[in-house]
Amino acid sequence: LEEAEETSSPSTQTSLLKVVRQTALKCLVLLFANAPDFNWLPYIGAIDKEIISPRLENLPIETAQGISIILRLFSTWSASSTLVLFLGCNDRILLKIAQCLGPPKSKDEVKLFALNIINSIVKLGKEDSSVNGQVKEELLAPNMDHFLIEIGGVLKGQQDLSKDLLEACVETVSQLAPCVSTSSQAWNLVNISVFLLDQPSRRVNPKTKS
């Protein structure tokens, strides 16, 4: 009996550690959501090193079948003018959020959630606030090509695209358009626009094209 308990112990401990880790991450997201004005800056380096960086590389794959708690953390940051710049604490964060649109078998809810994060950032970049310039310069400008390329990939790569996802992609592109500032960004934007205009009305209706 003791041998059996010892054999099962490692897997049991692993399961418990996973539960503890997920619970701690959920608490962290709640803390950010309920106390955005707290001085989080001294802790962001540790949060990036211990929580974000180890999970970024596989984020698009690991969150493909459901919205991960890390993605929810990014969403919380993107919705607050006092937290949004934390998305720049690691220059791979927005790249990986964009890449969550890429896996063909990712659920629509994940892709819609990622698009909503991008839209939230764009919204804060357009608002008359103390951070709108930094949002444009530090978050949007360096990642605009990533956003447009991944959204273009969704539009071109999924023949059975749902109406909600199609409309969300088009809406996000229209919100990003005024922020385009380089020739490569303009090319990616035009590429998407031409593709949409070339689609038959049964797939992309005239209202969406306009």
GUBA-349246 format. One record per residue (C-alpha): residue in one letter; x, y, z. Coordinates in nm, 2 decimals. Each point is the difference from the previous one (the first is absolute). Layout:
{a; {X; Y; Z}}
...
//
This chain:
{l; {0.00; 0.00; 0.00}}
{e; {0.28; 0.24; 0.09}}
{e; {0.17; -0.08; -0.33}}
{a; {-0.32; 0.07; -0.19}}
{e; {-0.04; 0.34; 0.18}}
{e; {0.36; 0.09; -0.07}}
{t; {-0.05; -0.09; -0.37}}
{s; {-0.31; 0.22; -0.03}}
{s; {0.15; 0.28; 0.20}}
{p; {0.19; 0.19; -0.28}}
{s; {-0.30; 0.02; -0.23}}
{t; {-0.23; 0.10; 0.29}}
{q; {0.25; 0.27; 0.09}}
{t; {0.02; 0.12; -0.36}}
{s; {-0.38; 0.03; -0.01}}
{l; {-0.01; 0.19; 0.32}}
{l; {0.27; 0.24; -0.11}}
{k; {-0.18; 0.06; -0.32}}
{v; {-0.32; 0.09; 0.19}}
{v; {0.19; 0.23; 0.23}}
{r; {0.17; 0.17; -0.29}}
{q; {-0.32; 0.06; -0.19}}
{t; {-0.17; 0.13; 0.31}}
{a; {0.28; 0.24; 0.07}}
{l; {-0.01; 0.13; -0.36}}
{k; {-0.38; 0.05; 0.03}}
{c; {0.06; 0.20; 0.32}}
{l; {0.27; 0.21; -0.17}}
{v; {-0.24; 0.08; -0.29}}
{l; {-0.27; 0.10; 0.26}}
{l; {0.25; 0.22; 0.18}}
{f; {0.09; 0.19; -0.32}}
{a; {-0.37; 0.03; -0.09}}
{n; {-0.11; 0.13; 0.34}}
{a; {0.31; 0.21; 0.09}}
{p; {0.13; 0.15; -0.33}}
{d; {0.12; 0.31; 0.18}}
{f; {0.23; -0.19; 0.23}}
{n; {0.37; 0.06; -0.06}}
{w; {0.07; -0.33; -0.19}}
{l; {0.31; 0.13; -0.17}}
{p; {0.25; -0.15; 0.26}}
{y; {-0.15; -0.34; -0.06}}
{i; {-0.03; -0.02; -0.38}}
{g; {0.35; -0.12; -0.05}}
{a; {-0.05; -0.30; 0.23}}
{i; {-0.35; -0.07; -0.15}}
{d; {0.16; 0.00; -0.35}}
{k; {0.29; -0.22; 0.10}}
{e; {-0.19; -0.25; 0.21}}
{i; {-0.34; -0.01; -0.16}}
{i; {-0.01; 0.14; -0.35}}
{s; {0.33; -0.08; -0.17}}
{p; {-0.01; -0.37; 0.07}}
{r; {-0.34; -0.03; -0.16}}
{l; {0.02; 0.23; -0.29}}
{e; {0.17; -0.22; -0.26}}
{n; {-0.28; -0.26; 0.01}}
{l; {-0.29; 0.24; 0.07}}
{p; {-0.16; -0.03; -0.35}}
{i; {-0.01; -0.38; 0.02}}
{e; {-0.09; -0.04; 0.37}}
{t; {-0.28; 0.25; -0.02}}
{a; {-0.14; -0.14; -0.33}}
{q; {-0.29; -0.19; 0.16}}
{g; {-0.09; 0.24; 0.27}}
{i; {0.09; 0.35; 0.13}}
{s; {0.30; -0.04; 0.23}}
{i; {0.04; 0.19; 0.32}}
{i; {0.31; 0.17; -0.14}}
{l; {-0.21; 0.13; -0.29}}
{r; {-0.26; 0.13; 0.26}}
{l; {0.28; 0.18; 0.17}}
{f; {0.10; 0.18; -0.32}}
{s; {-0.37; 0.08; -0.06}}
{t; {-0.02; 0.16; 0.34}}
{w; {0.31; 0.21; -0.07}}
{s; {-0.14; 0.10; -0.35}}
{a; {-0.32; 0.14; 0.15}}
{s; {0.16; 0.25; 0.24}}
{s; {0.19; 0.31; -0.08}}
{t; {0.21; -0.04; 0.31}}
{l; {0.09; -0.36; -0.08}}
{v; {0.02; -0.02; -0.38}}
{l; {0.37; 0.10; -0.03}}
{f; {0.09; -0.32; 0.20}}
{l; {-0.07; -0.18; -0.33}}
{g; {0.33; 0.14; -0.10}}
{c; {0.20; -0.15; 0.29}}
{n; {0.09; -0.28; -0.24}}
{d; {0.03; 0.07; -0.37}}
{r; {-0.15; -0.34; -0.09}}
{i; {-0.33; 0.05; 0.18}}
{l; {-0.19; 0.17; -0.28}}
{l; {0.17; -0.23; -0.26}}
{k; {-0.13; -0.30; 0.18}}
{i; {-0.35; 0.14; 0.05}}
{a; {-0.01; 0.06; -0.38}}
{q; {0.12; -0.36; -0.06}}
{c; {-0.29; -0.13; 0.20}}
{l; {-0.20; 0.08; -0.32}}
{g; {0.22; -0.24; -0.20}}
{p; {-0.06; -0.36; 0.09}}
{p; {-0.27; -0.13; -0.25}}
{k; {-0.17; -0.21; 0.27}}
{s; {-0.01; 0.26; 0.27}}
{k; {-0.35; 0.07; 0.12}}
{d; {-0.18; 0.31; -0.11}}
{e; {-0.04; 0.12; 0.36}}
{v; {0.38; 0.01; 0.03}}
{k; {0.04; 0.20; -0.32}}
{l; {-0.28; 0.24; 0.09}}
{f; {0.16; 0.05; 0.34}}
{a; {0.34; 0.08; -0.15}}
{l; {-0.17; 0.24; -0.25}}
{n; {-0.17; 0.17; 0.29}}
{i; {0.34; 0.05; 0.18}}
{i; {0.13; 0.17; -0.32}}
{n; {-0.31; 0.22; -0.03}}
{s; {0.03; 0.10; 0.37}}
{i; {0.36; 0.11; -0.06}}
{v; {-0.10; 0.20; -0.31}}
{k; {-0.28; 0.17; 0.19}}
{l; {0.23; 0.12; 0.27}}
{g; {0.24; 0.12; -0.27}}
{k; {-0.27; 0.22; -0.14}}
{e; {-0.13; 0.13; 0.32}}
{d; {0.10; 0.34; 0.13}}
{s; {0.20; -0.12; 0.29}}
{s; {0.35; 0.03; 0.15}}
{v; {0.11; -0.34; -0.15}}
{n; {-0.15; 0.02; -0.35}}
{g; {0.33; 0.11; -0.15}}
{q; {0.20; -0.28; 0.17}}
{v; {-0.27; -0.26; -0.10}}
{k; {0.05; 0.10; -0.36}}
{e; {0.38; 0.02; 0.01}}
{e; {0.08; -0.29; 0.23}}
{l; {-0.28; -0.25; -0.06}}
{l; {-0.18; 0.06; -0.33}}
{a; {0.28; 0.12; -0.23}}
{p; {0.24; -0.29; 0.06}}
{n; {-0.27; -0.26; -0.03}}
{m; {-0.23; 0.13; -0.27}}
{d; {0.15; -0.23; -0.26}}
{h; {-0.05; -0.30; 0.23}}
{f; {-0.36; 0.09; 0.05}}
{l; {-0.08; 0.05; -0.36}}
{i; {0.18; -0.31; -0.13}}
{e; {-0.17; -0.23; 0.25}}
{i; {-0.34; 0.15; -0.06}}
{g; {0.06; -0.04; -0.38}}
{g; {0.09; -0.36; 0.07}}
{v; {-0.33; -0.06; 0.17}}
{l; {-0.20; 0.16; -0.28}}
{k; {0.19; -0.18; -0.28}}
{g; {0.06; -0.33; 0.17}}
{q; {-0.35; -0.10; 0.13}}
{q; {-0.26; -0.07; -0.26}}
{d; {-0.26; -0.08; 0.26}}
{l; {0.05; 0.33; 0.19}}
{s; {-0.29; 0.07; 0.24}}
{k; {-0.19; 0.33; -0.04}}
{d; {0.11; 0.12; 0.34}}
{l; {0.37; -0.07; -0.06}}
{l; {-0.02; 0.16; -0.35}}
{e; {-0.16; 0.31; 0.14}}
{a; {0.24; 0.02; 0.29}}
{c; {0.30; -0.02; -0.24}}
{v; {-0.14; 0.27; -0.23}}
{e; {-0.08; 0.22; 0.30}}
{t; {0.35; -0.04; 0.14}}
{v; {0.16; 0.08; -0.34}}
{s; {-0.22; 0.31; -0.03}}
{q; {0.11; 0.12; 0.35}}
{l; {0.37; -0.07; -0.08}}
{a; {-0.01; 0.18; -0.33}}
{p; {0.04; 0.36; 0.13}}
{c; {0.31; -0.12; 0.20}}
{v; {0.19; -0.12; -0.31}}
{s; {0.32; 0.19; -0.03}}
{t; {0.25; -0.19; -0.22}}
{s; {0.01; -0.14; -0.35}}
{s; {-0.01; -0.36; 0.12}}
{q; {-0.30; 0.07; 0.22}}
{a; {-0.18; 0.17; -0.29}}
{w; {0.08; -0.30; -0.23}}
{n; {-0.14; -0.24; 0.25}}
{l; {-0.31; 0.21; 0.05}}
{v; {-0.06; 0.03; -0.38}}
{n; {0.06; -0.37; -0.04}}
{i; {-0.29; -0.07; 0.24}}
{s; {-0.22; 0.26; -0.15}}
{v; {0.05; -0.13; -0.36}}
{f; {-0.07; -0.36; 0.12}}
{l; {-0.32; 0.10; 0.16}}
{l; {-0.12; 0.20; -0.30}}
{d; {0.07; -0.30; -0.22}}
{q; {-0.22; -0.24; 0.20}}
{p; {-0.34; -0.09; -0.13}}
{s; {-0.30; 0.16; 0.17}}
{r; {-0.11; -0.33; 0.15}}
{r; {0.32; -0.01; 0.21}}
{v; {0.06; 0.37; 0.06}}
{n; {-0.31; 0.22; -0.03}}
{p; {0.00; 0.34; -0.17}}
{k; {-0.05; 0.17; 0.34}}
{t; {0.32; -0.15; 0.14}}
{k; {0.19; 0.09; -0.31}}
{s; {-0.10; 0.36; 0.03}}
//
